[in-house]
Amino acid sequence: MKLPHHVASASLALALAACSGAQNGATPMTFPNGNSGNSGGGGITHYSVPAQREDGVRKAATTALILVANEGGGTGGTISEFAESANGNVAPSSVITNHNGGPVAIAFSSNEGIGFADGNINSGGQFGVETFSLAGDFLTGIEGFAKPSQTNAVAFDSTGQLFVSTFTKGARVIDVFKRGANNSGGGGTAKPKRTISDEGGLAIDSNDLLYVANSTTATIDSFPSGSGTMEAQIGGSNTGLAAPSAVAVDASLNVYVFDSKTATISEFAAGATGNVAPIRTISGSNTGLDGGDGFNFGLAVSKTSGDIFVSNPASNAILVFAATASGNAAPIQTIAGSATKLSVPLGIAVTE
């Protein structure tokens, strides 16, 4: 069974319907006036409060958080926040609610907040990407994407630019928006500063090098800051890549890839390029990286511990692997169960 970037299958949606909503004991967060980002009816619901970007808007994280983008299986999406040490059948510490049709991917910046892609855009006035603070305050929303289209991945660079992976009318591009780009108040469309001819899962390292997990070409493509010209590419028979769907980078600039066809996490050495073998892989029956050919998992790596975080939409679970895990390794933490209210978790980020 195949799970697209933008929506779970109907049968999976029915099976997961009971898992939607905010958990008792968690703090539900909603849009201003309780409105939803994507109206779904062709007209946008704008917000009565202006987007705010002051530091006071953002909730300081006393401990690192796991941020999870729950697509919702057709029942309405959420963003769940868990402590980085969370394990077992635990409730999220906070839930940001009312994201119709998404979110399907998530990124975090300590300066810009949470960015997420809304997935399917089928009618005028729908947001394709939004940003929120950790406290659940709406910051920005960007319309203007072609209809129909899909926004499938997001990432921030160090200057606050927002990169959005978009599949539009057969074209696969990455739109790059200036810091704070926003048209949620009824103004004109926030247009991208530039576009990059590539598409897939996104990650940006501390040098502002952009990595793209391109499942169509089975490659990891990298672009230097401010450029749309590819600098390097990892691909070929030695890489083991078949359909890479998510990419992450650790503090040492090693590159991690989740391949949705082989259900494998591969790590490539910093600076790797060409037809090179990974320095390690994680796969097998003990890992929980299952769900069938085509399932797209979220991927993040702790900059502090090096632990690897994966969201599994097939089992509604968050899996955490030790920094040194290799081969058929079991997770050291698993967040799963009815209390978690995980519902088709397609994206994951950590707030370090």
LUMLUMKOL-901733 format. One line per 2 residues: number of its first residue (from 1); their letters; for each residue z negated, y, x of C-alpha. Coordinates in steps of 0.02 Angstrom, whole numbers, padded with zeros to 5 digits, m for minus. Layout:
<pts>
NUM> a> Z/Y/X ~ ...
</pts>
This chain:
<pts>
1> mk> 00000/00000/00000 ~ 00049/00168/00069
3> lp> m00054/00326/00052 ~ 00050/00486/00074
5> hh> m00019/00642/00157 ~ m00031/00734/m00007
7> va> m00091/00613/m00140 ~ m00170/00444/m00164
9> sa> m00084/00311/m00265 ~ m00119/00305/m00452
11> sl> m00211/00140/m00441 ~ m00319/00204/m00299
13> al> m00354/00363/m00396 ~ m00419/00264/m00545
15> al> m00527/00157/m00435 ~ m00602/00310/m00352
17> aa> m00624/00420/m00504 ~ m00808/00376/m00514
19> cs> m00832/00441/m00338 ~ m00783/00622/m00375
21> ga> m00899/00769/m00402 ~ m01052/00836/m00313
23> qn> m01198/00724/m00272 ~ m01369/00763/m00344
25> ga> m01469/00837/m00203 ~ m01316/00918/m00125
27> tp> m01279/01102/m00145 ~ m01120/01129/m00246
29> mt> m01012/01275/m00187 ~ m00877/01352/m00296
31> fp> m00747/01488/m00288 ~ m00795/01661/m00350
33> ng> m00804/01657/m00540 ~ m00791/01467/m00530
35> ns> m00602/01475/m00512 ~ m00490/01353/m00425
37> gn> m00374/01395/m00281 ~ m00222/01311/m00358
39> sg> m00204/01348/m00541 ~ m00085/01202/m00566
41> gg> m00005/01290/m00712 ~ 00116/01399/m00618
43> gi> 00009/01557/m00614 ~ m00116/01598/m00479
45> th> m00296/01635/m00517 ~ m00344/01774/m00398
47> ys> m00520/01820/m00345 ~ m00622/01970/m00398
49> vp> m00711/01985/m00231 ~ m00617/02032/m00073
51> aq> m00603/01910/00070 ~ m00741/01946/00196
53> re> m00737/01901/00378 ~ m00899/01975/00444
55> dg> m01012/01858/00541 ~ m01145/01879/00407
57> vr> m01034/01788/00283 ~ m01036/01627/00382
59> ka> m01181/01507/00376 ~ m01246/01473/00552
61> at> m01247/01286/00582 ~ m01417/01240/00653
63> ta> m01347/01067/00690 ~ m01168/01012/00712
65> li> m01083/00965/00550 ~ m00949/00841/00499
67> lv> m00825/00924/00379 ~ m00725/00808/00267
69> an> m00572/00852/00162 ~ m00576/00742/00006
71> eg> m00408/00738/m00081 ~ m00495/00669/m00235
73> gg> m00371/00538/m00295 ~ m00310/00651/m00435
75> tg> m00485/00699/m00493 ~ m00497/00865/m00398
77> gt> m00532/00888/m00214 ~ m00686/00942/m00118
79> is> m00747/00982/00057 ~ m00903/00886/00104
81> ef> m01023/00934/00242 ~ m01131/00804/00330
83> ae> m01248/00816/00478 ~ m01161/00749/00633
85> sa> m01296/00615/00645 ~ m01275/00559/00463
87> ng> m01265/00371/00437 ~ m01261/00255/00288
89> nv> m01258/00294/00103 ~ m01313/00475/00118
91> ap> m01276/00628/00012 ~ m01182/00773/00092
93> ss> m01284/00925/00138 ~ m01160/01036/00045
95> vi> m01003/01017/m00059 ~ m00870/01150/m00082
97> tn> m00785/01110/m00247 ~ m00637/01156/m00357
99> hn> m00486/01122/m00247 ~ m00353/01058/m00366
101> gg> m00230/00941/m00283 ~ m00314/00942/m00114
103> pv> m00372/00971/00018 ~ m00276/00848/00126
105> ai> m00315/00912/00301 ~ m00450/01021/00379
107> af> m00487/01122/00535 ~ m00634/01226/00594
109> ss> m00656/01382/00699 ~ m00825/01462/00735
111> ne> m00741/01632/00710 ~ m00621/01594/00567
113> gi> m00718/01464/00467 ~ m00644/01313/00378
115> gf> m00456/01303/00357 ~ m00377/01173/00245
117> ad> m00205/01123/00183 ~ m00186/01103/m00006
119> gn> m00047/00973/00000 ~ 00080/00978/m00141
121> in> 00149/01146/m00197 ~ 00251/01123/m00355
123> sg> 00250/01291/m00442 ~ 00240/01476/m00406
125> gq> 00074/01556/m00364 ~ m00007/01406/m00283
127> fg> m00099/01420/m00120 ~ m00033/01310/00019
129> ve> m00176/01345/00138 ~ m00348/01425/00120
131> tf> m00498/01471/00226 ~ m00682/01465/00180
133> sl> m00845/01498/00268 ~ m00968/01357/00300
135> ag> m01073/01429/00159 ~ m00931/01404/00036
137> df> m00873/01585/00029 ~ m00687/01604/m00003
139> lt> m00604/01702/00138 ~ m00414/01691/00126
141> gi> m00274/01608/00031 ~ m00090/01602/00075
143> eg> 00048/01580/m00054 ~ 00234/01600/m00026
145> fa> 00278/01423/00027 ~ 00439/01356/m00048
147> kp> 00431/01248/m00205 ~ 00420/01102/m00194
149> sq> 00338/01080/m00025 ~ 00187/01003/00059
151> tn> 00062/01078/00180 ~ m00002/00931/00280
153> av> m00104/00993/00429 ~ m00193/01149/00494
155> af> m00263/01211/00660 ~ m00333/01373/00733
157> ds> m00301/01440/00908 ~ m00425/01544/01007
159> tg> m00354/01708/00940 ~ m00377/01655/00759
161> ql> m00195/01617/00722 ~ m00175/01484/00589
163> fv> m00047/01345/00616 ~ 00012/01254/00459
165> st> 00117/01096/00462 ~ 00238/01105/00316
167> ft> 00370/00991/00241 ~ 00488/01097/00136
169> kg> 00652/01045/00054 ~ 00692/00922/00192
171> ar> 00641/01042/00331 ~ 00489/01001/00438
173> vi> 00413/01155/00519 ~ 00249/01228/00582
175> dv> 00216/01401/00511 ~ 00110/01516/00620
177> fk> 00011/01652/00529 ~ m00082/01798/00606
179> rg> m00271/01800/00604 ~ m00338/01833/00429
181> an> m00168/01819/00343 ~ m00207/01830/00158
183> ns> m00130/01870/m00010 ~ m00268/01813/m00126
185> gg> m00296/01986/m00198 ~ m00129/02000/m00285
187> gg> m00036/02084/m00142 ~ 00125/02032/m00060
189> ta> 00156/01862/00016 ~ 00079/01832/00186
191> kp> 00230/01780/00289 ~ 00221/01677/00449
193> kr> 00241/01769/00614 ~ 00352/01630/00676
195> ti> 00396/01449/00647 ~ 00405/01298/00762
197> sd> 00532/01161/00731 ~ 00414/01013/00721
199> eg> 00293/00939/00594 ~ 00144/00821/00589
201> gl> m00041/00812/00626 ~ m00102/00960/00730
203> ai> m00229/00995/00867 ~ m00250/01143/00986
205> ds> m00345/01130/01150 ~ m00450/01259/01242
207> nd> m00294/01323/01331 ~ m00209/01353/01163
209> ll> m00087/01210/01195 ~ m00026/01144/01027
211> yv> m00010/00955/01001 ~ 00093/00883/00858
213> an> 00082/00701/00800 ~ 00260/00674/00740
215> st> 00268/00512/00643 ~ 00457/00528/00619
217> ta> 00495/00524/00805 ~ 00339/00422/00852
219> ti> 00292/00553/00981 ~ 00155/00676/01026
221> ds> 00240/00844/01058 ~ 00155/00988/01148
223> fp> 00196/01174/01143 ~ 00118/01310/01254
225> sg> 00031/01458/01176 ~ 00149/01579/01092
227> sg> 00302/01470/01117 ~ 00411/01367/01002
229> tm> 00488/01274/01149 ~ 00419/01101/01179
231> ea> 00332/01086/01347 ~ 00299/00899/01354
233> qi> 00309/00742/01248 ~ 00219/00575/01245
235> gg> 00331/00438/01176 ~ 00414/00273/01215
237> sn> 00381/00086/01216 ~ 00232/00096/01335
239> tg> 00136/00218/01225 ~ 00112/00096/01081
241> la> 00150/00237/00960 ~ 00239/00187/00799
243> ap> 00189/00317/00668 ~ 00060/00438/00742
245> sa> m00016/00540/00601 ~ m00168/00627/00676
247> va> m00210/00700/00846 ~ m00367/00772/00927
249> vd> m00416/00837/01098 ~ m00584/00820/01188
251> as> m00671/00941/01304 ~ m00583/00865/01455
253> ln> m00412/00887/01371 ~ m00386/00701/01344
255> vy> m00277/00671/01191 ~ m00326/00553/01050
257> vf> m00203/00487/00922 ~ m00223/00387/00762
259> ds> m00069/00283/00721 ~ m00055/00247/00536
261> kt> 00062/00099/00558 ~ m00039/00003/00686
263> at> m00213/00064/00630 ~ m00252/00106/00811
265> is> m00339/00249/00900 ~ m00259/00281/01070
267> ef> m00324/00395/01207 ~ m00203/00473/01332
269> aa> m00259/00555/01493 ~ m00257/00744/01506
271> ga> m00084/00802/01555 ~ m00001/00636/01510
273> tg> 00183/00649/01471 ~ 00331/00533/01447
275> nv> 00327/00346/01419 ~ 00148/00317/01476
277> ap> 00019/00190/01420 ~ m00143/00250/01341
279> ir> m00298/00238/01449 ~ m00385/00145/01306
281> ti> m00362/00093/01126 ~ m00478/00054/00981
283> sg> m00416/m00071/00851 ~ m00459/m00235/00768
285> sn> m00559/m00314/00629 ~ m00727/m00241/00683
287> tg> m00669/m00061/00683 ~ m00647/m00028/00497
289> ld> m00479/00053/00537 ~ m00391/m00040/00399
291> gg> m00306/00004/00237 ~ m00130/m00058/00263
293> dg> 00029/00009/00337 ~ 00051/00194/00302
295> fn> m00128/00249/00274 ~ m00162/00418/00352
297> fg> m00334/00443/00427 ~ m00417/00603/00487
299> la> m00469/00613/00670 ~ m00588/00724/00769
301> vs> m00679/00712/00936 ~ m00847/00790/00979
303> kt> m00832/00917/01119 ~ m01014/00882/01162
305> sg> m01041/00694/01151 ~ m00861/00633/01157
307> di> m00892/00527/01002 ~ m00739/00495/00894
309> fv> m00741/00532/00707 ~ m00619/00453/00584
311> sn> m00601/00472/00396 ~ m00540/00315/00308
313> pa> m00466/00355/00136 ~ m00439/00172/00095
315> sn> m00624/00129/00104 ~ m00695/00303/00067
317> ai> m00788/00302/00231 ~ m00820/00407/00385
319> lv> m00822/00303/00545 ~ m00896/00362/00710
321> fa> m00857/00274/00874 ~ m00952/00295/01035
323> at> m00871/00400/01170 ~ m00848/00243/01275
325> as> m00788/00129/01134 ~ m00637/00020/01173
327> gn> m00548/m00129/01099 ~ m00614/m00211/00942
329> aa> m00771/m00103/00936 ~ m00880/m00075/00784
331> pi> m00927/00103/00733 ~ m01096/00168/00787
333> qt> m01110/00264/00622 ~ m01031/00233/00452
335> ia> m01049/00355/00309 ~ m01003/00264/00148
337> gs> m01070/00225/m00025 ~ m01093/00305/m00194
339> at> m01213/00441/m00133 ~ m01083/00511/m00013
341> kl> m00960/00553/m00153 ~ m00818/00531/m00029
343> sv> m00655/00524/m00126 ~ m00496/00490/m00028
345> pl> m00555/00579/00131 ~ m00393/00628/00218
347> gi> m00456/00754/00345 ~ m00605/00776/00460
349> av> m00671/00907/00582 ~ m00833/00940/00675
351> te> m00912/01112/00692 ~ m00957/01110/00876
</pts>
